[in-house]
Amino acid sequence: MINLDHNATTKPTPGVVRAVERALVELWHNPSSVHRGGQAAR
């Protein structure tokens, strides 16, 4: 059997990990909000 599900078997690159980490830590606000945090998340 050959598994062609690349998303389930591929390690993310360090740049992707950093981008996701930043989004989870800094950009968690609702982008539809009018306050500063929401604007930054856009």
N, C-alpha and C positions, 0 to 999 in steps of 0.2 A: 504494500500500500504506500502511496506517495501522498504526503500531507502538503497541500498547496495553500494552507491558511497562513500566509506570511505574517499577519498581525499577531497571531497567537504564539509565534515561535521566534520572533526577532527582538533582540535587546535594543532599547532606544538609545540613540546617540547621547553623549553628554550634553550637547546643546539643547536637545529636546527635554531632557530631565531638568535642566536649569530653567527653561522657559515655563514648564509646568509648575515647578516649585515656586517660581516668582508669582505666577498667577494665583496659586493657592494661598500664598502668604501675604501678598501685597494687593492683589486685584480681585478680592473676593466680594466687592460691593456690587450692587445691582446696577448694571450699565444704563438702565432706564431712569435711574434717579437723577435729580437735578443737583444734588450736593457734590462736593469736590471728589469724594471717593467714587461715586458713580461715574463722574466725568472721566476720571483716570482709568476706569475699567473699560472704557470704550475703545 
